[in-house]
């Protein structure tokens, strides 16, 4: 994994944002704050959401999908950012394809990369060279336009996963866009990306959802929630994240997530057995090892 050096600022003329929620909205707010974009047009499934995004300054105008105005906005765009759930990639690209100009760069912000690449290749064909894969490592547990923050990406890691199809100029454009948000941009192979983030992002979300449902299904759930403290709150914070987005992440990075879940369950079962047999020494060793690794990792955070 390499870090990209800071590139000279190259303001974007016309940006088309598909999905003006937390991730996409925070991107455009940051670009506007940095004077790194001249005009942002939004596209979304619900007009009410687009009106909210317009009122909050995330976009400058919006168009409805599959209209003459949409076709014109696609054709005029210098860069198109896909910021909707990854499961919608194929359908969104099918709508874009007839109007896509040769100069336009498409990029995304999805949490999975191999599936997005495969979907893009299936739809775009030889125009896949116009698609530069990316993923900002930032978020919040709330969603929608009102969740967007201009400083969400400041100091955060941004992954760009170029393929053999991309030109150096296209990669520089996407890297420069994310650097304008205050993020630190890294290059990462798309297969390595999915394996890494299955472990450190996707599985933690699955576990948070599971723990919330586990407690909620108990007969004493009201009392348990009433008594829950900071540990439970911190562990389950991400269970409030977008269910649709995380369903799509799980389905589109299935193999890596299942492999990591199986490995996690092996560790959990071992701890369960040590607790059941009152194996004090083994428990202390495991907890000490985990504590030391967490403290060492936390020094850089």
N, C-alpha and C positions, 0 to 999 in steps of 0.2 A: 504494500500500500504506500503510495507516494503522495506527498503534499504538493499542491500546485503553488508556485510563487505568485505573489500579488501581481495581477495583470493591469495594464493601463485601462482606465475607465472608457467604456464604449457604450454610451446611452442607447437604449432600445427605442426605436421609433414607435411601432404599433405592436402591442402585446395583446394576445387573445387568451383570456383565462377561462378555462372550463372547470367550474366548481369553485365558487367563491366562498369557501368555508375557512376554517382555521388555517390550514396549510397554504392554500392559494391566496387567501386574503392577507395573511401575514407577509407573504412574498411581495405582493403588489404594494402594500403599505410601506414596506421597507424600501422598495425601489423608488417609490414616490418621494419618500423622505430624503433619499440620497440623490434625488434628481437624475435617476438612472433610467427613467422611462418617460416617454412623452404622452402616450395615450394607452389606456387599458379598457378593452371591451370585454364584458363578461358574458358567459353563456351558462345557463343552468336549467334544471328541469322545472323549477318553480319560480314563477314571476315574483312572488312575494319575497323569496330569498334574494333575488336579484335586486329588487327595489331596496331591500335592507342594505345590501352590499353597496349600492349606489349612494344611499344616504350616509353611510359610514365612511365613504371616500375610498373604498377598496377598488372600485372601478369608476370609469368616467361615463360609460353608457353600457347598455346591454342589448342583446338580440336574442330572439327565440330560436331554438334549433330548427333546422330544415325550413327556413324562410329565405326569401331573396336577400334580406339584410344579413342573415347569417352567412350565406354564400359569399357576399361581398366582403364581410369582415374576415372570413378565412382567407380569401384571395389576397387581401391587403396586409395580412399579418406578417411581421418580421419574425416573431417567435410565438409559438402556441404552447401554453403550459397546461398539461393535463393534471388536474388536482382533485379528481373525483375518485371514488373507490376503484381499485384495480380491476375488479370484475367487469367494469363497464368499458374497458380499454377497446375491445374489438368493435363494439357498437359505436363508440364515439369516433374512432378512426374511420369506420365505414362512412359516417356522415361527413367527415372532413375531406376524405380522399378526392372526390370529384372537383373540389374547389381549391385544392392545395397548390400553391405556386412553387416553382422550382427554388426560389430563394428562401422560402420559409423553413425555419428550424422548429421541430417539435421536440419538446422535452416533457418529463413527467416528474412527479414527486412521490411515486408509489413505494410502499415498503417491501415489495417483492420486485425482482428484476428479471429473472429468467422467464417467468410467465408473461410479463409485460413485453419482453423482447420477442418471444414466440408469437404472441398475439399481434404485435406490430408487424412482424415479418409476414405473417399470414395475410394481413390486410393490405399492407403498403407495397409488398413486392420489392421492386428495385428502388422504390422511394424510401426504403428503410434507411438509406444513407442520410436522410434528413432528420432522423430520430436519434437524439442523444439522451441516454438513460441517466436519471439522477434520483437522489433520495436525501432529503434533509433529515438529520437525526435530531428532531425537536418536536415538541407537541405539548398539548395540554389535555386535561381530562374532559374539557367541554368543547362543544362543536358549534358550527355555524358562523356566519359573518361577524357576529358580536364578540366571538372568541378571539378574533384576529388581533395580533399585536405587532407593531412596527419593529420592535426589538426582539422578536421571538428567536431570530437566528443569530443574534450577536454572540460571537464566541463559540457557536455550536459547530459541530462537524457536518459537512455536506459531502455526500458520496456522489461522484460522477463515474459512471461505468461505460466508458466508450467501447464500441465494437469496431471490427475491422472495416466497417462500412463508413465510419465517420471521418470527415476531414479535420485537419488540425484547426482550421478556422472555425468550424462549427463547434468543436470542443471548447475553444477559447471563448466563444460567445456565451456558452452555457456556464462555464467556469466564472467568467467575468460577471454574469448576472448574479450568481450566488455570492460571489465575493462582495458585491455591492450591498448585500444585506448585512454584512458584518460577520458572515460565517467563514470558517476555515474549510477549504475545499480539498478533498482527497480523491485520488483515483483508485478504484477497486474493481477487480474482475467480477463480473456479474454472478458467476457461480459461487465464488467465495463470499460475495455479499449475502446471498440467500442463506448459506450455511451459518455465517456469523450472526446474522440478525434473527435467525430462528432461535438461537440460544439466548441472546441478550435482549431481545425485544418481543418476539412473537410468543415464545413459551411463557415469559412472565405475564403477558396479557391473558393467555389461556388460564394460567394458574389463578390470577386475580378474579376472573369471571367464575371459575370453579369454586373458589373459597366463598365468594359472595353468595352463590346459589346454595352451597353447603350449609351456611349459617341460616340463610333465609328459609330453607326447607325444614329446619328444626322446630319442634314444638315450642321451644323456649326462645325463638328468634327475636321477639320483641325485647325480652330482657337482655339477651346477648348483645343486640345492637345498642341498647341503652347503656350498657356497661363497657362497650368497646372503647379502647383508648387509641393512643397515637400509633402503636404498632400495627393494629388492624387497619387504621385509617391509611397509613403509609403503604401497607401491602396491597390494599384494595383500591387505591386512588385511581389506577388506570382502568378499573372495571367500569368506570363511568364513561369511557371513551366510546366512540361511534360503533355500535354493534354491526352495522352494515359494512363499514370499512374493515373491521377485524374479522368478520366472517369471510370476506373476500381474501384477506391476507392469508388466513388459514387454509382456504381451499386452493390458493395459488402457490403456496409454499408447503404443500401437504407433506411431501416426503421428508424434507429437512425437519419440519416441526414434529412429525411423528417419531423420527429417530431421536430427537432431543428429548421429547417427552418420555420415551422409553428409558433413556439413560437417566433422566431425572427420577423416574419412578423406581429405578434400581437403587438410587441413593436414598430415596424416601423409605423404601421397604427395609433397607438395612438399618436406618435409624429407628423405624417402627419396631424391628426385632430387638434392637439393643434396649429400647425403652421397655418392651414387654418382658425381657429377661433381666431387667435391672443391671445391665452391663455398664456400670458406672465408668470404668476406665475407657471403654470404647467410645461412649458418648462424649466424655471429656476430650478425648483425642480428636474426634470429628468436629466438635464445636470449636475447639481451639484452632484447628487447622482452618476452618471457615472464617473465624474471627480474624486471624492473622492475615489471611488473603484479602478480606474485605477492608481492613485497616490499611494495608499496603496499597491497594487499588484506590482507596479514597483519598490518599495523600495528593494525588494528581487532579482531584476533582474540585 
